[in-house]
Amino acid sequence: TQNSHTAKTLGRKSLCILNNQRVSGAENMNILLVFLFIAPLALSAGAEKDFSSFDPAVSPETRSRFAMLDDVRILANGLLQLGHGLKDFVHKTKGQMNDIFEKLYLFDRSFYELSLQTSEIKEEEEQLRQTTARLQINNEEIKNLSQEMNSKIEDLIQNKIQLQEKVWGLEDKVTKLAITQPSMEETKEISSLKAFVEQQDNDIKQLLKVVEDQHIELDRQHNQILELEDKLNHIELQELAENSFMEELAAPEDTPFPVRNTTAVTYGSDGTAPDCTALYNSGTRSSGVYTIKPNGSEPFDVYCEMKFGSSWTVIQKRVDGSLDFNQTWDAYTSGFGDLNEEFWLGLNKTYSITKQGDYILRIEIQDWKDNKRYIEYAFSLGGPETDYTLQLSRMFGSIPNALPEQTELRFSTADHEVDITNDFNCPENYLGGWWHSECEETNLNGKYVTPRSRGRQDRRKGLYWKPKKGRYYLLKSTKIMIHPTDLKSFD
């Protein structure tokens, strides 16, 4: 019948729609409701028409029962397939919801942990800032106290000189009194002057001791301030990275990465910086290997160390003795080693950098008790025609000077000895090229020796820092760096 055909057609269309993967779950539910509402109506209408069209000989009850069975089978089949489709859809939807809830849980947990780390870093940064401020205030107070003590010491020295002149006059009087009997007043005056002189000597010695202690304390606090500045710089870099990560999470996918404004610097025609300081001024903030091109030179790689609010060019580094520094003249001229480990940059490369302007030479050393010291010089370096003559003038530092000042020191190696003192070849006996002066034992390119080494002769060939008046400093690591005296020389 027409109504039966209509019910069948509705069942088939419903199944086709349910099997289509692009139809959403809401549409499936609407179709199911329409089908469940229309199907009974169509079946009822079909049954009534069957009663009037069939043979009168057949009873209406029989014709109605057969028609209803066919329609029920079609409807049951349609509902069965519809149920299977809905079941698959429910399983898929449930799986997708589980995945979404799992991702939301992971994101919430990551965001919470990141928030905790950010809070801890900010608290630590605030503590470091407060400690740095206190140390700077103490440093200023100690400097003022040291200046006052120096002034008092100068006054005491002048008084001592005057008293010595008086004592010399009294000695003349005593010599004369040896012949004649001195009076009681003169005897009292001599005794009182002697006691006064002795008291002044004791006061001067105590003041000298206090000044020496103050200088040691100043150096210690200066090193603490430098270490705190390094920590603050490290924390600021961490915060910058975390803020960038948070911005990436919050920004849409099509948002471009922001571009920083960098300081304009003078580069070569190919865009290469003249030294590490120029790289820092242009926005580079990470220590590592970079390519530079000093004026009038070919480009080459250097290790740039970012510290103290700028960047230093490292020309020598020793940390564990993995590299043999007993090299030839040609090797010391061109450089050798790995820039990320132990290395010597090369005299020719160093000269090409320093001839651009005035530079500072900084030497950092560490002994086997992990005590760190440094010293800085104003210096000049000659070219190859002078055997790379070095002249030094000490500026400041936390260790006594061990290199001759205002003296032309020529670089030499075992196969290129410049000056031989008493037929003694310094580089050959101390195993390393250096700016030797009368074969002094300070040689940061010597043989790497550990404290376990036996034999004084072997230890004297090692890494030592030896002031003329002072003890040996057996070194564990060394680093030599240079930096322009004018921090904006390449702006």
LOMAR-944057 format. One record per residue (C-alpha): residue number from 0; residue in one letter; x, y, z. Coordinates in steps of 0.25 Angstrom, whole numbers, plus 2048, in hexadecimal, padded with zeros to 3 digits. Example, Ala and Ser with C-alpha at 12.3 -4.5 7.8 and 13.67 -1.06 7.14 Angstrom:
# LOMAR-944057
0_a_831_7EE_81F
1_s_837_7FC_81D
END
This chain:
# LOMAR-944057
0_t_800_800_800
1_q_804_80F_7FE
2_n_805_811_80E
3_s_80D_804_80F
4_h_816_809_804
5_t_817_816_80B
6_a_81B_810_818
7_k_826_807_811
8_t_82B_813_80A
9_l_82C_81B_817
10_g_834_80F_81E
11_r_83E_80E_813
12_k_840_81D_812
13_s_842_81E_822
14_l_84C_812_821
15_c_854_81A_815
16_i_854_826_81D
17_l_859_81F_82A
18_n_864_818_822
19_n_869_825_81C
20_q_875_829_825
21_r_874_838_823
22_v_866_839_829
23_s_867_83E_838
24_g_862_838_844
25_a_857_842_846
26_e_852_840_838
27_n_851_830_83A
28_m_849_833_846
29_n_83F_83C_83F
30_i_83D_831_834
31_l_83B_826_83E
32_l_830_82E_844
33_v_829_832_837
34_f_82A_823_833
35_l_824_81E_840
36_f_819_828_83E
37_i_815_826_830
38_a_817_816_82F
39_p_80B_813_838
40_l_802_81C_830
41_a_806_816_823
42_l_804_808_828
43_s_7F6_80C_82D
44_a_7F2_812_81F
45_g_7F8_806_817
46_a_7F0_7FD_820
47_e_7E3_804_81D
48_k_7E5_805_80E
49_d_7E8_7F6_80E
50_f_7DA_7F3_814
51_s_7D3_7FA_808
52_s_7DC_7F5_7FD
53_f_7DD_7E6_800
54_d_7D4_7DB_7FC
55_p_7C7_7DB_804
56_a_7C8_7CC_805
57_v_7D4_7CE_80E
58_s_7D0_7D3_81C
59_p_7D5_7E1_820
60_e_7DC_7DB_82C
61_t_7E5_7D2_824
62_r_7E8_7DD_81A
63_s_7EC_7E7_825
64_r_7F5_7DC_82C
65_f_7FD_7D9_81F
66_a_7FF_7E8_81C
67_m_803_7EB_82A
68_l_80D_7E0_82B
69_d_814_7E5_81E
70_d_814_7F4_823
71_v_819_7EF_831
72_r_825_7E7_82A
73_i_829_7F4_822
74_l_828_7FD_82E
75_a_830_7F3_837
76_n_83B_7F2_82D
77_g_83C_801_82C
78_l_83C_803_83B
79_l_846_7F8_83C
80_q_850_7FF_832
81_l_84D_80C_838
82_g_850_807_846
83_h_85E_801_841
84_g_861_80F_83B
85_l_85D_816_848
86_k_866_80D_850
87_d_872_80F_847
88_f_870_81E_848
89_v_86E_81D_857
90_h_87C_816_858
91_k_883_81F_84F
92_t_87D_82B_857
93_k_881_825_864
94_g_88F_823_85F
95_q_891_831_85A
96_m_88C_837_867
97_n_896_82E_86F
98_d_8A1_833_867
99_i_89C_842_869
100_f_89B_840_878
101_e_8A9_839_878
102_k_8B0_845_870
103_l_8A9_84F_879
104_y_8AE_848_886
105_l_8BC_848_880
106_f_8BB_857_87C
107_d_8B6_85B_88A
108_r_8C1_853_891
109_s_8CC_859_888
110_f_8C6_867_88A
111_y_8C6_865_899
112_e_8D4_860_89A
113_l_8D9_86B_891
114_s_8D2_875_89A
115_l_8D9_86F_8A7
116_q_8E7_870_8A0
117_t_8E4_87E_89C
118_s_8E1_882_8AA
119_e_8ED_87B_8B0
120_i_8F6_882_8A6
121_k_8F0_890_8A9
122_e_8F2_88E_8B8
123_e_901_88A_8B6
124_e_903_895_8AC
125_e_8FE_89F_8B7
126_q_907_899_8C2
127_l_913_89A_8B9
128_r_910_8A9_8B6
129_q_90E_8AC_8C4
130_t_91B_8A5_8C8
131_t_922_8AC_8BC
132_a_91D_8B9_8C1
133_r_922_8B6_8D0
134_l_930_8B2_8CA
135_q_931_8BF_8C2
136_i_92E_8C7_8CE
137_n_938_8BF_8D7
138_n_942_8C1_8CB
139_e_941_8D0_8CB
140_e_942_8D1_8DA
141_i_94E_8C8_8DA
142_k_954_8D1_8CF
143_n_952_8DE_8D7
144_l_958_8D7_8E4
145_s_964_8D3_8DC
146_q_966_8E1_8D7
147_e_965_8E6_8E5
148_m_96F_8DC_8EA
149_n_979_8DF_8DE
150_s_978_8EE_8E2
151_k_97B_8EA_8F1
152_i_986_8E1_8ED
153_e_98D_8ED_8E5
154_d_98B_8F6_8F1
155_l_992_8EB_8FA
156_i_99D_8E9_8F0
157_q_9A0_8F8_8F0
158_n_99F_8F8_8FF
159_k_9A9_8ED_8FF
160_i_9B3_8F4_8F6
161_q_9B2_900_8FF
162_l_9B4_8F7_90C
163_q_9C0_8F0_905
164_e_9C6_8FE_903
165_k_9C4_901_912
166_v_9C9_8F3_916
167_w_9D6_8F6_90D
168_g_9D8_903_915
169_l_9D6_8FC_922
170_e_9E0_8F2_91E
171_d_9EA_8FD_91C
172_k_9E6_903_92A
173_v_9E8_8F5_930
174_t_9F5_8F3_92A
175_k_9F9_901_930
176_l_9F3_8FD_93D
177_a_9FB_8F0_93E
178_i_A06_8F9_942
179_t_9FF_902_94B
180_q_9F4_8FE_955
181_p_9E6_901_94F
182_s_9DC_909_957
183_m_9CF_902_95C
184_e_9C7_90A_953
185_e_9CE_906_946
186_t_9CE_8F7_94B
187_k_9BE_8F8_94C
188_e_9BD_8FF_93E
189_i_9C5_8F4_938
190_s_9BD_8E9_93E
191_s_9B0_8EF_93B
192_l_9B4_8F1_92C
193_k_9B9_8E3_92B
194_a_9AB_8DE_931
195_f_9A4_8E7_927
196_v_9AC_8E2_91B
197_e_9A9_8D4_91F
198_q_99A_8D7_920
199_q_99A_8DD_913
200_d_9A1_8D1_90C
201_n_997_8C8_912
202_d_98B_8D1_90E
203_i_991_8D1_900
204_k_992_8C2_8FF
205_q_984_8C0_904
206_l_97F_8CA_8FA
207_l_986_8C3_8EF
208_k_980_8B5_8F3
209_v_972_8BB_8F3
210_v_974_8C1_8E5
211_e_979_8B4_8E0
212_d_96D_8AD_8E5
213_q_964_8B8_8DF
214_h_96B_8B6_8D2
215_i_968_8A7_8D2
216_e_95A_8A9_8D6
217_l_958_8B3_8CB
218_d_95D_8A9_8C1
219_r_954_89E_8C6
220_q_948_8A7_8C6
221_h_94B_8AB_8B8
222_n_94C_89D_8B3
223_q_93F_89A_8BA
224_i_938_8A6_8B3
225_l_93D_8A1_8A5
226_e_938_893_8A8
227_l_92A_898_8AC
228_e_92A_8A1_89F
229_d_92C_894_897
230_k_921_88D_89F
231_l_918_899_89C
232_n_91B_899_88D
233_h_918_88A_88D
234_i_90B_88B_894
235_e_907_897_88B
236_l_90A_88E_87F
237_q_901_882_885
238_e_8F6_88C_887
239_l_8F7_891_879
240_a_8F6_883_874
241_e_8EA_87F_87D
242_n_8E3_88C_879
243_s_8E5_888_86A
244_f_8DF_87A_86D
245_m_8D3_880_873
246_e_8D1_889_868
247_e_8D2_87E_85E
248_l_8C7_876_865
249_a_8BD_882_866
250_a_8C0_887_858
251_p_8B8_882_84B
252_e_8C0_879_842
253_d_8C1_883_837
254_t_8C7_88E_840
255_p_8D5_891_83B
256_f_8E1_890_844
257_p_8E5_89E_849
258_v_8F2_8A5_844
259_r_8FA_8AC_84E
260_n_900_8BA_84B
261_t_90F_8B9_84B
262_t_91A_8C3_84E
263_a_920_8C8_841
264_v_92F_8C4_840
265_t_93A_8C6_836
266_y_93C_8B9_82E
267_g_944_8B5_822
268_s_93F_8B5_814
269_d_93A_8A6_816
270_g_933_8A9_823
271_t_93D_8A3_82C
272_a_940_8AA_83A
273_p_94E_8AF_83D
274_d_94F_8A8_84B
275_c_946_8A2_856
276_t_942_8AF_85C
277_a_93C_8B3_84F
278_l_934_8A7_84F
279_y_92F_8A9_85D
280_n_92B_8B8_859
281_s_923_8B2_84D
282_g_91A_8A9_856
283_t_922_89C_858
284_r_921_898_867
285_s_926_889_866
286_s_934_884_868
287_g_93A_87C_85D
288_v_942_87B_850
289_y_93F_887_846
290_t_946_88C_83A
291_i_94C_899_83A
292_k_954_8A2_830
293_p_95D_8AC_836
294_n_960_8B8_82D
295_g_96A_8B4_822
296_s_96A_8A5_826
297_e_964_899_820
298_p_958_893_828
299_f_95A_889_833
300_d_953_882_83E
301_v_955_886_84D
302_y_94E_882_85A
303_c_946_88E_860
304_e_943_88E_86F
305_m_938_896_873
306_k_93A_89C_881
307_f_93A_8A9_889
308_g_930_8AF_880
309_s_938_8AD_873
310_s_940_8A3_86B
311_w_94F_89F_86C
312_t_957_898_861
313_v_95E_88C_867
314_i_96C_88A_862
315_q_971_87F_86C
316_k_969_874_874
317_r_96F_868_87C
318_v_966_85F_885
319_d_96B_851_886
320_g_978_84F_87E
321_s_971_848_872
322_l_979_850_869
323_d_989_851_867
324_f_98D_85F_867
325_n_99C_85C_864
326_q_99A_860_856
327_t_9A2_867_84B
328_w_9A4_875_847
329_d_99A_873_83B
330_a_990_86D_844
331_y_990_878_84E
332_t_98F_882_842
333_s_983_87C_83C
334_g_97C_876_848
335_f_979_868_84C
336_g_96E_860_854
337_d_95F_85F_855
338_l_958_86C_858
339_n_94E_865_860
340_e_958_85E_869
341_e_967_862_86A
342_f_96E_86B_860
343_w_977_876_85C
344_l_971_880_853
345_g_97E_884_84C
346_l_987_890_84D
347_n_984_895_83E
348_k_975_894_841
349_t_976_89B_84F
350_y_97F_8A6_848
351_s_975_8A9_83D
352_i_96A_8AB_848
353_t_973_8B4_851
354_k_978_8BD_846
355_q_96A_8C3_845
356_g_96B_8CB_852
357_d_96F_8CA_860
358_y_96B_8BD_868
359_i_96B_8B7_876
360_l_972_8AA_879
361_r_96B_8A2_883
362_i_971_895_889
363_e_968_88C_892
364_i_96F_880_89A
365_q_96A_875_8A3
366_d_972_86D_8AC
367_w_970_85F_8B1
368_k_968_864_8BD
369_d_95E_86A_8B3
370_n_962_878_8B7
371_k_960_881_8AC
372_r_968_88E_8A9
373_y_96A_898_89E
374_i_973_8A3_89A
375_e_971_8AE_88F
376_y_97B_8B6_887
377_a_97B_8C1_87D
378_f_984_8BB_872
379_s_98A_8BD_864
380_l_98D_8B1_85A
381_g_997_8B3_84F
382_g_997_8AC_842
383_p_99F_8A1_83C
384_e_9AB_8AA_839
385_t_9AD_8AC_848
386_d_9AA_89D_84B
387_y_99D_8A2_851
388_t_9A3_8AA_85C
389_l_99A_8AC_868
390_q_99A_8B8_872
391_l_991_8B8_87E
392_s_98C_8C2_889
393_r_984_8BC_894
394_m_977_8C2_897
395_f_970_8BA_8A2
396_g_96E_8AC_8A6
397_s_96D_8A2_8B2
398_i_97B_89C_8B1
399_p_989_8A2_8B1
400_n_98F_8A5_8A4
401_a_999_89B_89F
402_l_99C_8A1_891
403_p_9A6_8AC_88F
404_e_9A0_8B9_88C
405_q_9A4_8C4_882
406_t_9AE_8BA_87C
407_e_9AE_8B5_86E
408_l_9AC_8A6_86F
409_r_9AE_89E_862
410_f_9A7_891_85F
411_s_9B0_885_85D
412_t_9AE_876_85B
413_a_9B8_86A_85C
414_d_9BB_86C_84D
415_h_9BB_87B_84D
416_e_9C2_880_859
417_v_9C4_88F_859
418_d_9CD_892_866
419_i_9D5_887_86D
420_t_9DA_88A_87B
421_n_9E6_882_87F
422_d_9E4_878_874
423_f_9D7_874_87A
424_n_9CC_872_870
425_c_9BF_876_877
426_p_9B4_870_86E
427_e_9BC_863_86C
428_n_9BE_861_87B
429_y_9B0_867_880
430_l_9A9_85F_874
431_g_9A0_86A_86E
432_g_9A1_877_866
433_w_99F_884_86E
434_w_9A4_892_870
435_h_9B0_88E_879
436_s_9B8_898_881
437_e_9C5_893_887
438_c_9BE_885_887
439_e_9B5_888_892
440_e_9AC_87D_897
441_t_99F_883_893
442_n_99A_87C_886
443_l_98C_879_883
444_n_98F_871_877
445_g_998_867_87E
446_k_996_859_881
447_y_989_855_888
448_v_98D_84F_896
449_t_984_84A_8A1
450_p_988_84C_8B0
451_r_98B_83D_8B0
452_s_997_83F_8A7
453_r_9A4_83C_8AF
454_g_9B1_843_8AD
455_r_9B3_852_8AE
456_q_9B9_852_8A0
457_d_9AD_84C_89A
458_r_9A4_855_8A2
459_r_9AB_862_89E
460_k_9A8_85F_88F
461_g_999_85F_892
462_l_98F_86A_892
463_y_993_874_89C
464_w_990_882_8A1
465_k_99D_887_8A8
466_p_99E_895_8AD
467_k_9AC_89A_8B0
468_k_9A9_89B_8BF
469_g_99F_890_8C2
470_r_99C_881_8C1
471_y_999_878_8B5
472_y_98B_877_8B0
473_l_98A_869_8AA
474_l_97E_86B_8A0
475_k_972_862_89C
476_s_96D_86B_891
477_t_970_878_88A
478_k_969_881_880
479_i_96E_88D_879
480_m_965_897_872
481_i_965_8A5_86C
482_h_95B_8B0_86B
483_p_95B_8BE_866
484_t_95E_8C9_870
485_d_953_8D2_869
486_l_946_8C9_86B
487_k_940_8D1_85F
488_s_94C_8D1_855
489_f_944_8C9_84B
490_d_936_8D0_84D
END
